[in-house]
Amino acid sequence: MPMKVSVVVPAYNEEKNIRRCLEALKNQTLRPYEIIVSDGGSTDRTVAIAKKYGRVVVAPRRGISLGRKLGGFAAKGDIICFTDADCLPSPQWLEEASKAFKPGVVFVTGPIRPMTKSLALKAIYRAIFELFVPFVFLIGKPMTAGWNICCTRAAFRKIGGFNEDVVTAEDLEFLSRLTKTGKSVYNPNAVVYTSTRREERYGVLHLAAFHLKNGLKFLLFRKSAEHYPDVR
């Protein structure tokens, strides 16, 4: 029997973006068992739009970690895939991710590509998510961004999901625990496209410096920044 795939999309005031994301999930080559939008208290039409596509879980406060955690624990599928409201999963994302879940595999990811015409941004994303990320998988240190994370529900529950007290680098913190429970796979065909609105607002160099500093801080001291630049 094929494994059931739940998709969790954390959101906060994303009425401009979330419909496109949910339409992409609805039209996957492998139909999701369920779509769960984990809302952080939106004051716009995010929840109203989300209810047309699946279940809505309302968090008691805003926070990406809490949103992913509550959505993950609400999921009923064998596999839980996480992406963001401003992302656009490729049509084969769930199919490609699910086929990589062989016995013992607990985590699957793939390329993250920017929705932009900027050649510079495309080059940066390729260097990170299609060169560096596959490399760290090869050396046994798998990681990626939270926009393209798929894991087994059993492993998610075993480690207690995302740490709601971690504000930034929550994906790295989560994966540092998750990947200790089993095997990890990088599937180059499990592609998710993402918005570049932060780069466009704050600048590539500014954000690159933030992520580099924050990533090193987490890797060395298991601590991360307590604020992430907002774009709404």
C-alpha positions in Angstrom: 0.0 0.0 0.0 1.4 3.4 -1.0 2.4 5.7 1.9 0.1 8.6 2.7 1.7 12.0 2.6 0.6 15.0 4.7 1.8 18.5 3.8 2.2 21.2 6.4 2.3 24.8 5.4 2.9 27.3 8.2 1.5 30.8 7.4 1.0 34.3 8.8 -0.7 37.0 6.7 0.0 35.2 3.4 -3.1 35.9 1.5 -1.0 37.2 -1.5 1.0 34.0 -1.8 -0.7 31.0 -0.2 -3.3 30.3 -2.9 -0.6 29.6 -5.5 1.2 27.3 -3.1 -1.9 25.4 -2.2 -3.0 25.1 -5.8 0.5 23.5 -6.6 0.0 21.0 -3.8 -3.5 20.2 -4.9 -2.2 19.4 -8.4 0.7 17.2 -7.5 1.3 14.0 -9.5 1.0 12.2 -6.2 -2.1 13.6 -4.5 -1.4 14.5 -0.8 -3.4 12.6 1.8 -4.1 16.0 3.5 -3.0 19.6 3.4 -2.6 21.3 6.8 -2.1 25.1 7.0 -0.8 26.0 10.4 -1.7 29.6 11.0 0.0 31.9 13.4 -2.9 34.3 14.0 -3.3 35.9 10.6 -5.4 39.1 10.4 -6.0 38.9 6.6 -7.7 36.3 4.4 -5.1 33.6 4.8 -7.3 31.3 6.9 -10.4 31.7 4.7 -8.3 30.8 1.6 -6.6 27.9 3.4 -10.0 26.3 4.4 -10.8 25.8 0.7 -7.9 23.4 0.3 -7.5 21.5 3.6 -7.4 21.7 7.4 -6.4 24.7 9.3 -4.6 24.5 12.7 -4.5 27.8 14.6 -1.4 28.4 16.8 -1.8 30.4 20.0 1.0 32.7 18.8 3.1 33.5 15.8 6.2 31.5 15.2 7.5 29.3 12.3 8.8 26.6 14.7 5.5 26.4 16.6 3.6 26.4 13.4 5.5 23.5 12.0 5.4 21.7 15.3 1.6 21.9 15.6 1.0 21.1 12.0 3.3 18.1 12.2 1.6 16.7 15.3 -1.8 17.2 13.6 -0.7 15.2 10.5 -2.1 11.7 10.0 0.0 10.6 7.0 3.0 8.2 7.1 5.2 11.0 5.7 5.1 14.7 6.6 6.3 17.2 4.1 6.9 20.8 5.1 7.0 23.9 2.8 6.3 27.6 3.2 3.3 29.7 2.0 5.4 31.7 -0.4 6.9 28.6 -2.1 5.8 26.7 -5.2 6.4 23.0 -5.1 7.2 21.4 -8.4 4.4 19.1 -9.7 6.4 16.0 -8.9 7.6 17.1 -5.5 5.6 14.7 -3.4 6.0 11.8 -5.8 9.7 12.2 -6.0 10.1 12.6 -2.2 7.9 9.7 -1.3 9.7 7.2 -3.6 13.0 7.9 -1.7 11.5 6.6 1.6 13.0 3.2 1.6 13.3 1.2 4.9 15.4 3.1 7.4 15.0 6.5 5.7 13.6 9.2 7.9 14.5 12.4 6.0 14.3 13.4 2.3 14.9 16.7 0.6 15.8 18.1 -2.8 16.8 21.3 -4.6 15.3 24.7 -3.7 15.3 27.1 -6.6 14.4 30.8 -6.6 11.5 32.3 -8.4 13.4 35.2 -10.0 15.0 36.4 -13.2 18.2 37.3 -11.4 21.0 35.2 -12.7 23.0 36.1 -9.6 20.4 34.8 -7.2 19.9 31.6 -9.3 23.7 31.0 -9.1 23.7 31.5 -5.3 20.8 29.1 -4.8 22.3 26.5 -7.1 25.6 26.8 -5.2 23.9 26.3 -1.9 21.0 23.8 -2.6 22.4 21.8 -5.6 26.1 21.8 -4.8 26.7 22.4 -1.1 23.7 20.5 0.3 24.3 17.3 -1.7 28.0 17.5 -0.6 27.1 17.6 3.1 24.8 14.6 2.6 27.8 12.7 1.2 29.9 13.5 4.3 27.1 12.5 6.6 26.0 15.9 7.8 22.6 16.3 6.0 20.9 19.7 6.1 18.7 22.0 4.1 16.2 24.8 4.6 12.7 24.3 6.0 11.0 25.0 2.7 11.8 21.4 1.5 11.7 19.0 4.4 10.0 15.6 4.3 10.2 13.1 7.1 8.4 10.1 8.5 5.7 10.9 11.0 7.2 8.3 13.3 10.6 10.0 13.4 8.9 13.4 13.8 7.0 12.3 16.8 10.0 10.4 18.3 12.1 13.6 18.5 9.2 15.8 19.6 8.9 17.8 16.3 10.3 21.3 15.9 11.6 23.1 19.0 9.1 26.0 19.4 11.6 28.0 21.5 14.0 28.3 18.5 13.2 31.4 16.5 15.7 31.2 13.7 17.7 28.2 12.3 14.8 26.1 13.6 15.2 23.9 10.5 18.9 23.2 11.3 18.1 22.4 14.9 15.3 20.1 13.9 17.4 18.2 11.4 20.3 17.9 13.8 18.0 15.7 15.9 16.0 14.1 13.2 19.0 12.8 11.2 20.3 10.9 14.2 17.2 8.6 14.0 17.8 7.1 10.5 19.0 7.6 7.0 18.7 10.7 4.9 18.3 11.0 1.1 18.8 13.9 -1.3 16.6 13.5 -4.4 17.6 16.0 -7.1 14.1 15.6 -8.6 12.2 16.7 -5.5 12.2 20.4 -6.3 10.6 23.3 -4.5 10.7 26.9 -5.8 10.7 29.8 -3.4 10.1 33.5 -3.3 13.1 35.8 -3.2 11.1 38.6 -1.5 13.6 38.9 1.4 16.6 39.2 -0.9 14.7 41.8 -2.9 13.8 43.9 0.2 17.0 43.5 2.3 19.6 42.8 -0.3 21.5 39.6 -1.0 24.7 40.5 0.8 22.8 41.6 4.0 20.9 38.3 4.1 23.9 36.2 3.2 25.9 37.7 6.1 22.9 37.1 8.4 22.6 33.5 7.5 26.3 32.8 7.6 26.7 34.3 11.0 23.5 32.7 12.3 24.5 29.3 10.9 28.0 29.4 12.4 26.5 30.5 15.8 24.2 27.5 15.8 26.8 25.0 14.7 29.3 26.2 17.3 27.1 27.2 20.2 23.7 25.7 19.5 22.2 29.1 19.7 20.7 31.3 17.0 19.3 34.8 16.4 16.0 35.7 18.1 14.7 37.8 15.3 14.3 37.3 11.5 13.7 40.1 9.1 10.0 40.4 8.3 8.8 41.1 4.8 5.0 41.6 5.2 
